[in-house]
Amino acid sequence: MKNLNSVFVSLIVLISAIMLNSCQDEVTTTHTYRAMVPVYLKMSDVRARTIVIEPGQELENPGKIYLYGNYLLINEPQEGIHILDNTNPASPVNLNFIPIQGNVDLAVNNNMLYADNFVDLLVFDISNIRSIKLVERVKDVFNHMYSSSDTGIILTFKDSVITSESPYGFMGRGFFMADSRASFASNLSGAAQSYGQGGSMARFTLMSGHLYAVDDYSLRVFDVKAPSNPKHVKNIELGWGIETIFPFQEKLFIGSNSGMHIYDAKNPGNPTKMSVFEHVRACDPVVVNEKFAFVTLRNGRMCWNGVNELQVVDIADLYKPRLVKAYPMLNPHGLALAGDYLYVAEGQHGLKSFNVANVMGIDQNQLEFLKSMKSVDIIPGPKSLIVIGPDGVCQFDYSTPSKLKPLSCINVKNPVTVQ
């Protein structure tokens, strides 16, 4: 027993010595692992750059479209805005390109072009289209669209191989930070004469001297009665999944992936909620007339497992919207309404047109199905029907609604697949 006690004491002494030694000389191990690492951008660097207007450029990845007088504006997502002279829709002229990092949406009010620049709102004077000038920058009004830290805003995450040293074999804090942040998003009618006209996929819209901008979960209100000097008025929380906004007769119809929100904007600086028409989870642009709202629902990579259909909603009572009828579609994206005629962008499948005078028989009144016209959104302008898709931007004479007549197409260099 005495020998066993001696051995036990010896072991205790040996372990204590090792522990004391380890406190003096820390043991480190090297680890190599994969992680999603944030890509940062400092807004101070973005703001320091001078925006120089460039000559017209080829379309590469067209996003939002916007019509202002005789000008057609086409957003190049995250890159900037193309401006074309569309006096003759059969022969549009590419005038210039405004390079704007992080640009997603746009609107025009009395010759003032509003465009997002990551977290800032920019104002350009386009009264002289040959001499466009940046006249105002409203800072940090869209910072909700980006995760951020002291390092800057997070644009995206990249898959990286990381090698680090850490004591006692534990991985460093950086790995857990990158892993936990990977779930954050990295990514935003008939108008008055002084305003332009956007498509049904727009997140910016103008009405009653105010600019309204929606993001994933809120409505941002700006007073633009002084067009060159927008004032951020307030934010209105709407709930997650907000996608589009459409103005009509002092009302705002806001599409989300779970329903259509209706807001009363008679007091334009303080829109108030009237109702929400709920539907299954799916992407959801909307256009309206005096009696009905036409809503397209689709599934897809960013649209959950929703249905593909056109829903007609009775809005006679804006506080109690109700579904009238739903029609199956292939994969509908944006849509446009011109009188009794509805145009539906069916993504990769083409472009459809309907007479919707009888909302109970829309499926029996399809006018055309242009399968070669891959389409994402549509603007029914005073001179032409403007259709944007992965292959470019095309215009049609739609004076005879039952037979669209091609006028022109601006093709992109490298077409992509519609999502």
C-alpha positions as CSV (number, residue, x, y, z in Angstrom):
1,M,0.0,0.0,0.0
2,K,2.9,2.3,0.8
3,N,4.4,1.7,-2.7
4,L,1.0,2.6,-4.3
5,N,0.8,5.8,-2.3
6,S,4.3,6.7,-3.4
7,V,3.4,6.2,-7.0
8,F,0.2,8.3,-6.7
9,V,2.1,11.1,-5.1
10,S,4.7,11.0,-7.9
11,L,2.0,11.2,-10.5
12,I,0.4,14.2,-8.8
13,V,3.8,16.0,-8.8
14,L,4.4,15.1,-12.5
15,I,1.0,16.5,-13.6
16,S,1.5,19.6,-11.5
17,A,4.8,20.2,-13.1
18,I,3.4,19.8,-16.6
19,M,0.5,22.2,-15.8
20,L,2.9,24.8,-14.4
21,N,5.2,24.5,-17.4
22,S,2.2,24.9,-19.8
23,C,1.2,28.2,-18.1
24,Q,4.7,29.5,-18.8
25,D,5.0,28.3,-22.4
26,E,1.6,28.2,-24.2
27,V,1.2,25.3,-26.6
28,T,-0.3,26.3,-30.0
29,T,-1.7,24.3,-32.8
30,T,-2.2,25.2,-36.5
31,H,-5.6,24.6,-38.1
32,T,-6.7,24.9,-41.7
33,Y,-10.4,25.0,-42.5
34,R,-13.0,26.3,-44.9
35,A,-15.3,29.2,-43.9
36,M,-17.7,31.7,-45.4
37,V,-15.8,35.0,-44.9
38,P,-17.5,38.4,-45.2
39,V,-16.4,40.7,-48.0
40,Y,-16.4,44.2,-46.6
41,L,-16.7,47.6,-48.2
42,K,-16.1,51.0,-46.6
43,M,-18.7,53.6,-47.5
44,S,-16.1,56.3,-47.0
45,D,-14.2,54.8,-49.9
46,V,-17.4,54.7,-52.1
47,R,-18.2,58.3,-51.2
48,A,-14.7,59.5,-52.0
49,R,-14.9,58.4,-55.6
50,T,-16.1,60.8,-58.2
51,I,-18.9,59.5,-60.3
52,V,-18.0,60.2,-63.9
53,I,-20.7,59.8,-66.5
54,E,-19.6,57.4,-69.2
55,P,-20.6,57.0,-72.9
56,G,-23.3,54.5,-73.7
57,Q,-22.4,50.9,-73.0
58,E,-23.7,47.5,-74.0
59,L,-26.3,45.8,-71.8
60,E,-24.8,42.9,-69.8
61,N,-27.3,42.1,-67.1
62,P,-30.4,44.3,-67.3
63,G,-32.4,44.8,-64.1
64,K,-35.2,47.4,-63.5
65,I,-36.6,49.5,-66.3
66,Y,-38.0,53.0,-66.0
67,L,-39.6,55.4,-68.5
68,Y,-39.3,59.2,-68.2
69,G,-40.6,61.3,-71.1
70,N,-38.6,60.3,-74.2
71,Y,-35.9,58.6,-72.1
72,L,-35.7,54.9,-71.2
73,L,-33.6,54.1,-68.2
74,I,-32.3,50.6,-67.6
75,N,-30.6,49.5,-64.4
76,E,-27.5,47.2,-64.5
77,P,-27.8,45.6,-61.0
78,Q,-25.0,46.7,-58.7
79,E,-23.3,48.6,-61.6
80,G,-25.3,51.6,-62.6
81,I,-27.9,53.0,-65.0
82,H,-28.1,53.1,-68.8
83,I,-29.9,56.1,-70.3
84,L,-31.4,55.8,-73.8
85,D,-33.2,58.3,-76.1
86,N,-36.4,56.5,-76.8
87,T,-38.1,59.2,-78.9
88,N,-38.4,56.6,-81.6
89,P,-39.1,53.2,-79.9
90,A,-38.2,51.5,-83.2
91,S,-34.7,52.9,-82.9
92,P,-33.6,53.8,-79.4
93,V,-30.3,55.5,-79.0
94,N,-27.9,54.5,-76.2
95,L,-26.7,57.9,-74.8
96,N,-24.7,57.3,-71.6
97,F,-24.1,55.3,-68.5
98,I,-24.0,56.4,-64.9
99,P,-21.7,54.1,-62.9
100,I,-23.3,53.6,-59.5
101,Q,-21.9,50.8,-57.3
102,G,-24.6,48.9,-55.4
103,N,-27.4,50.3,-57.5
104,V,-30.7,48.3,-57.6
105,D,-33.5,50.7,-58.2
106,L,-34.4,54.2,-59.5
107,A,-37.1,56.8,-60.0
108,V,-37.3,60.2,-61.6
109,N,-39.0,63.3,-60.3
110,N,-38.9,66.7,-62.2
111,N,-35.6,65.8,-63.9
112,M,-34.1,64.5,-60.7
113,L,-33.0,60.9,-60.8
114,Y,-33.0,59.0,-57.5
115,A,-30.8,56.0,-57.3
116,D,-29.6,53.8,-54.4
117,N,-25.8,53.6,-53.9
118,F,-25.5,50.8,-51.3
119,V,-26.7,52.5,-48.1
120,D,-27.0,56.0,-49.6
121,L,-29.6,57.7,-51.8
122,L,-28.1,59.7,-54.7
123,V,-29.8,62.5,-56.6
124,F,-28.7,63.4,-60.2
125,D,-29.8,66.3,-62.2
126,I,-30.7,65.0,-65.7
127,S,-32.3,68.1,-67.1
128,N,-29.3,68.2,-69.5
129,I,-29.0,64.6,-70.5
130,R,-25.5,65.3,-72.0
131,S,-24.3,66.9,-68.7
132,I,-25.7,64.8,-65.9
133,K,-24.6,66.0,-62.4
134,L,-24.7,64.5,-58.9
135,V,-26.4,67.1,-56.8
136,E,-27.1,65.4,-53.5
137,R,-26.2,62.4,-51.4
138,V,-28.5,61.3,-48.5
139,K,-26.3,59.1,-46.3
140,D,-27.2,55.9,-44.5
141,V,-30.8,55.7,-45.4
142,F,-30.6,52.1,-46.7
143,N,-28.2,50.6,-44.2
144,H,-30.9,48.1,-43.2
145,M,-30.2,46.3,-46.5
146,Y,-26.6,45.3,-45.4
147,S,-25.0,43.7,-42.4
148,S,-22.3,45.8,-41.1
149,S,-19.5,46.1,-38.5
150,D,-16.7,48.5,-37.7
151,T,-14.9,47.1,-40.7
152,G,-17.6,48.3,-43.1
153,I,-20.8,47.0,-44.7
154,I,-20.8,43.4,-45.7
155,L,-21.4,43.0,-49.5
156,T,-21.4,39.2,-49.6
157,F,-19.6,36.1,-48.3
158,K,-17.0,34.1,-50.1
159,D,-15.9,30.5,-49.5
160,S,-12.3,30.7,-48.2
161,V,-9.6,28.4,-46.9
162,I,-8.2,29.8,-43.6
163,T,-5.1,28.9,-41.6
164,S,-4.9,30.0,-38.0
165,E,-3.1,29.3,-34.8
166,S,-5.0,28.9,-31.6
167,P,-4.1,27.6,-28.1
168,Y,-4.9,24.1,-26.9
169,G,-6.4,23.0,-30.2
170,F,-9.5,25.3,-30.1
171,M,-10.5,27.2,-33.2
172,G,-10.2,31.0,-33.1
173,R,-13.2,33.3,-32.7
174,G,-13.0,34.4,-36.3
175,F,-14.4,31.1,-37.6
176,F,-17.5,31.3,-35.4
177,M,-18.0,34.9,-36.4
178,A,-17.9,34.1,-40.1
179,D,-20.1,31.1,-39.7
180,S,-22.8,32.9,-37.7
181,R,-22.9,35.9,-40.1
182,A,-23.3,33.7,-43.1
183,S,-27.0,33.7,-42.6
184,F,-27.3,37.5,-43.1
185,A,-28.6,38.9,-46.3
186,S,-25.9,40.6,-48.4
187,N,-28.2,42.3,-50.6
188,L,-33.4,46.4,-52.2
189,S,-49.4,53.1,-62.9
190,G,-50.3,56.1,-64.0
191,A,-48.0,58.7,-62.6
192,A,-48.1,62.4,-62.4
193,Q,-46.7,64.2,-65.4
194,S,-43.5,65.2,-63.5
195,Y,-42.8,61.6,-62.5
196,G,-41.6,58.7,-64.6
197,Q,-43.1,55.2,-64.9
198,G,-41.6,52.0,-63.4
199,G,-42.4,48.4,-63.9
200,S,-44.3,46.0,-61.5
201,M,-41.0,44.8,-60.0
202,A,-40.0,48.2,-58.8
203,R,-39.0,48.9,-55.2
204,F,-39.0,52.7,-55.7
205,T,-42.1,54.7,-56.6
206,L,-43.2,58.3,-56.5
207,M,-46.6,59.8,-55.6
208,S,-47.8,63.1,-54.1
209,G,-44.4,64.7,-53.7
210,H,-43.0,61.7,-51.9
211,L,-40.6,58.9,-52.8
212,Y,-41.5,55.5,-51.3
213,A,-38.8,52.7,-51.1
214,V,-39.4,49.2,-49.9
215,D,-36.8,46.7,-48.6
216,D,-37.2,43.2,-47.3
217,Y,-39.2,44.3,-44.3
218,S,-40.1,48.0,-44.3
219,L,-41.3,51.1,-46.2
220,R,-39.1,54.1,-46.3
221,V,-40.8,57.5,-46.9
222,F,-39.0,60.5,-48.3
223,D,-40.3,64.0,-48.9
224,V,-39.3,65.1,-52.4
225,K,-41.4,68.2,-52.8
226,A,-38.0,69.9,-53.3
227,P,-36.9,67.4,-55.9
228,S,-33.1,68.0,-55.5
229,N,-33.2,67.8,-51.7
230,P,-35.0,64.6,-50.5
231,K,-35.8,64.4,-46.8
232,H,-36.1,61.1,-45.0
233,V,-39.4,61.3,-43.2
234,K,-39.9,57.9,-41.5
235,N,-39.7,54.1,-41.7
236,I,-42.8,51.9,-41.5
237,E,-42.3,48.3,-40.5
238,L,-44.2,45.9,-42.7
239,G,-42.9,42.4,-41.8
240,W,-40.5,40.2,-43.6
241,G,-40.6,39.3,-47.3
242,I,-41.5,42.7,-48.9
243,E,-40.7,42.7,-52.6
244,T,-42.5,45.4,-54.7
245,I,-44.5,48.6,-54.6
246,F,-47.2,49.9,-56.9
247,P,-49.0,53.3,-56.5
248,F,-52.6,54.0,-57.5
249,Q,-55.0,56.8,-56.6
250,E,-53.3,57.7,-53.3
251,K,-52.9,54.1,-52.3
252,L,-49.8,52.0,-52.1
253,F,-50.1,48.3,-53.1
254,I,-47.1,46.5,-51.7
255,G,-46.3,42.9,-52.8
256,S,-44.6,40.5,-50.4
257,N,-43.9,36.8,-50.4
258,S,-46.9,36.1,-48.1
259,G,-49.5,38.7,-49.2
260,M,-50.4,42.1,-50.6
261,H,-50.3,45.0,-48.2
262,I,-52.6,48.0,-48.9
263,Y,-51.7,51.4,-47.5
264,D,-53.6,54.7,-47.6
265,A,-51.3,57.5,-48.6
266,K,-53.8,60.4,-48.6
267,N,-51.4,61.8,-46.0
268,P,-48.3,61.1,-48.1
269,G,-45.8,61.6,-45.3
270,N,-47.6,59.1,-43.1
271,P,-49.1,56.1,-45.0
272,T,-51.5,54.0,-42.9
273,K,-52.3,50.4,-43.1
274,M,-55.7,49.4,-44.6
275,S,-55.4,45.7,-45.0
276,V,-53.3,42.7,-46.0
277,F,-54.5,40.1,-48.5
278,E,-52.7,36.9,-47.6
279,H,-51.6,34.1,-49.9
280,V,-49.3,31.2,-50.0
281,R,-45.5,32.0,-49.8
282,A,-44.4,33.0,-53.3
283,C,-42.9,35.9,-55.2
284,D,-45.6,38.5,-55.6
285,P,-45.7,41.6,-58.0
286,V,-49.0,43.4,-58.3
287,V,-50.8,45.9,-60.5
288,V,-54.3,47.4,-60.0
289,N,-57.2,49.2,-61.5
290,E,-60.3,50.7,-59.9
291,K,-61.9,47.4,-59.1
292,F,-59.3,44.7,-59.0
293,A,-55.7,43.9,-58.1
294,F,-53.9,41.4,-60.4
295,V,-51.2,39.5,-58.5
296,T,-48.7,37.0,-60.0
297,L,-47.4,34.2,-57.7
298,R,-44.5,32.1,-58.7
299,N,-42.0,29.6,-57.2
300,G,-38.3,29.5,-57.9
301,R,-34.9,29.7,-56.2
302,M,-35.8,32.8,-54.2
303,C,-39.5,32.2,-54.0
304,W,-39.9,29.1,-51.9
305,N,-42.2,26.4,-53.2
306,G,-45.0,28.7,-54.0
307,V,-47.6,28.2,-56.8
308,N,-47.5,29.5,-60.3
309,E,-50.6,31.4,-60.9
310,L,-52.4,34.7,-61.6
311,Q,-54.7,35.8,-58.8
312,V,-57.5,38.4,-59.2
313,V,-58.4,40.2,-56.0
314,D,-61.6,42.3,-55.6
315,I,-60.5,45.6,-54.0
316,A,-63.9,47.4,-54.0
317,D,-63.5,47.4,-50.2
318,L,-59.9,48.1,-49.6
319,Y,-60.2,47.1,-46.0
320,K,-61.5,43.6,-47.0
321,P,-59.8,42.5,-50.2
322,R,-61.0,39.1,-51.4
323,L,-59.9,36.5,-53.9
324,V,-62.2,36.3,-57.0
325,K,-60.4,33.7,-59.0
326,A,-56.9,32.2,-59.6
327,Y,-55.6,31.0,-62.9
328,P,-52.6,28.6,-63.4
329,M,-49.5,30.0,-65.0
330,L,-46.1,28.6,-65.9
331,N,-43.7,30.9,-63.9
332,P,-45.1,34.5,-63.9
333,H,-42.9,37.4,-63.0
334,G,-43.9,41.0,-63.6
335,L,-47.1,42.2,-65.2
336,A,-48.7,45.3,-66.7
337,L,-52.2,46.6,-67.1
338,A,-53.3,48.8,-70.0
339,G,-57.1,49.3,-69.9
340,D,-58.7,45.9,-70.3
341,Y,-55.5,44.3,-71.4
342,L,-53.1,42.5,-69.1
343,Y,-49.6,41.5,-70.1
344,V,-47.8,38.8,-68.0
345,A,-44.1,38.1,-68.1
346,E,-43.7,34.3,-67.9
347,G,-40.0,34.2,-67.4
348,Q,-38.2,31.7,-69.5
349,H,-41.5,30.6,-71.0
350,G,-42.3,33.9,-72.8
351,L,-44.9,36.7,-72.8
352,K,-48.6,36.4,-72.5
353,S,-51.5,38.8,-73.1
354,F,-55.1,38.7,-72.0
355,N,-58.3,40.6,-72.3
356,V,-59.4,40.9,-68.6
357,A,-62.7,42.8,-69.1
358,N,-64.3,39.6,-67.7
359,V,-62.2,38.6,-64.7
360,M,-64.1,35.3,-64.4
361,G,-63.0,34.2,-67.9
362,I,-59.4,35.4,-68.3
363,D,-58.2,31.9,-69.3
364,Q,-60.7,32.0,-72.2
365,N,-59.5,35.3,-73.4
366,Q,-55.8,34.8,-73.9
367,L,-54.7,36.9,-76.9
368,E,-51.1,35.9,-77.6
369,F,-48.3,33.8,-76.1
370,L,-44.9,34.9,-77.5
371,K,-42.8,32.0,-76.4
372,S,-39.6,33.4,-77.8
373,M,-39.9,36.6,-75.7
374,K,-38.3,35.6,-72.4
375,S,-39.6,38.3,-70.0
376,V,-39.3,39.5,-66.5
377,D,-41.1,42.9,-66.4
378,I,-43.2,45.2,-68.5
379,I,-44.0,48.9,-68.9
380,P,-47.0,49.9,-71.0
381,G,-45.7,53.3,-72.2
382,P,-47.5,55.9,-74.3
383,K,-45.5,54.9,-77.4
384,S,-44.7,51.3,-76.9
385,L,-44.9,48.2,-74.7
386,I,-41.5,47.8,-73.1
387,V,-40.5,44.3,-72.1
388,I,-37.3,43.4,-70.3
389,G,-35.9,39.9,-70.0
390,P,-32.6,38.0,-69.8
391,D,-31.9,38.5,-73.5
392,G,-32.4,42.2,-73.4
393,V,-35.1,44.9,-73.7
394,C,-37.7,44.8,-76.5
395,Q,-40.4,47.2,-77.5
396,F,-43.7,46.5,-79.3
397,D,-46.5,48.5,-80.9
398,Y,-49.5,47.5,-78.9
399,S,-52.1,49.8,-80.5
400,T,-53.8,46.6,-81.6
401,P,-53.7,44.7,-78.2
402,S,-54.5,41.3,-79.8
403,K,-51.4,41.5,-82.0
404,L,-48.2,42.9,-80.7
405,K,-46.0,44.3,-83.4
406,P,-42.2,44.2,-82.8
407,L,-40.4,47.5,-83.0
408,S,-36.9,47.0,-81.6
409,C,-34.7,44.9,-79.3
410,I,-31.5,45.8,-77.5
411,N,-29.8,42.5,-76.8
412,V,-27.4,41.7,-74.0
413,K,-23.9,40.3,-74.6
414,N,-24.2,37.2,-72.4
415,P,-27.8,36.2,-71.6
416,V,-28.6,34.5,-68.3
417,T,-31.3,32.2,-67.1
418,V,-34.3,33.8,-65.5
419,Q,-34.6,32.8,-61.8
